[in-house]
């Protein structure tokens, strides 16, 4: 039950304290919903036993996030091929960030998921982007030689002829990749 409450809290981007609110709602609703049932007290007792403190909800949300990360990393490690899309942009705090999205097959399903959002300190050149990119994939133990396609915007840092990210990636992995321009840009 804790996981279901935590999932509701996380999916609605609510504060962890809303777990307590959900528990109170269950209790007050159960009084009316189950008033004519012979096991009403058992139901109420079980609801009272639910730990929905902010600390419990936070712990469950963290566990779920770690599980998703492990599944994603395992899927990327086991994928035969994968493609990536990258976008570098500046957030409201004037910090450049690199978003990496991967598309891969795991069994009979195709996944397209945000892998990470990496802060880029200082300059935003092709070498900075490739360094952050390689660091992420090496830390996750994902073989980047399986990359067959890269989608980026048309900035020189991404597609520059000699020092753009795509060229640096191809040099690093030792083979050409299909390079696409993002239709959003």
C-alpha positions, 0 to 999 in steps of 0.5 A: 500500500505504501508503494501505491500511495508513493506512486500517486504522490510522485505521479502528481508531483505532490509533496511527500506530506500528501501521503498522510493526507491520503491516509486520512482520506482513506480512513474517513472514507472507509468509515462510510464505505464499509459501514455495513461490512462485518470486517469494517474494523479489520479494514480500518485497522489495516489503513491505520497501520499504513506508514505514510509519513513524509520519510516513508513516502520519500523512501518509497519514491527513491526506491521506485526511481532506483528501480527504474534506473536499474531497469533502464541501465540493464536494458541499454546494456543488453540492447543490440543497438541503440540510438540517442538524441541530445539537446543542450540548453540553458536553464533558468539559472543560466546553467547549461545542461545536456539532456540525453534520450536513448531509444532501444529495444528490450525483448519485444518493446521499444523504449524511448527514455530520458537517460540523464540531464547533465550540468555542463560547467564552463564552455559548451563545445563539442569536446565538453559535450562528448566528455559528459556523454562518455562519462555517463555511458562509461559510469553506467557500463553501457557500450556506446559502440552499439549506437547507430543513430544520433539526433541533435540540433544543428549547432556547431558544438553538435554537428561541427565538421571537425570538433562537433559532438557527432564527429567526436563520437564517430572518432571515438567509436570508430564507425559512422553513425546516422546523424539526424537533425531534430525536427523540433529545432 
